[in-house]
């Protein structure tokens, strides 16, 4: 990738943002997931354009955890059923086992 990722530092308060942007190609999953969780809408658009729609979808679907807001947003943004996300199926499994353990 020859172009530079153009996003705000809003979602990256816990890392060296400048260094991360310089090495963005090495951390696509981390960047995509953090932007969808805490970035601005412009950050989301720029991230998807930079890494590509397919890579963004693969990264989000394979994530082990998202909060409800992020899951709903990613599902609506790409028009993908929530049940296709690993974090959704993990949540359902945890819910099932926590209910069963009280029986």
Secondary structure by P-SEA (a helix, b strand, c coil): cccccccccccccccaaaaaaaaccccaaaaaaaaaacccaaaaaaaaaaacaaaaaaaaaacccccaaaaaaaaaaccccccccaaaaaaaaaaaaaaaaac
